[in-house]
Amino acid sequence: MSAHDPTRPPARGIAGYRFGGIVLDLKRHAIVVDGAEAASTPQVLLLLRILCEADGRLIQQQELFDRLWPGGQEVSEASLSQLVSQLRSALGPYAGSVAT
C-alpha cells in the first residue's frame, strides 16, 4: 500500500503533509480536503500519516498491522480493509491517491 502521489512539504503554518488538494494537519489532528475538514478517526489519521511518511514506498500489510494495532492483538484483514475504505471516504475526490 502506498500514497499514489509523492508528498510535498506542508503548507505554510501547517505541521504535516500536503498532496493534491489534501492536507494532513498533524498539529490539529485533521485531514483537510480542498480546504474543508474531513470527518476522520484517530486511526484513519494514523493510517494517512504512515502512508505519507513512507513517501511512496510500498508498505507491507504486516507493518501496517504492527503500527496501527500495536501490542500484538489479533486483527483481521477485514479490519484493515475497512480502515482503508474509511480513509478513501475521507479523501473524497482524492480517494484514488491510496493504492492497495
Secondary structure, DSSP 8 states (H G I E B T S, - for coil): -EESS--B---TT-SEEEETTEEEETTTTEEEETTEEE---HHHHHHHHHHHHHTT----HHHHHHHHSTT-----HHHHHHHHHHHHHHHGGGGGGEE-
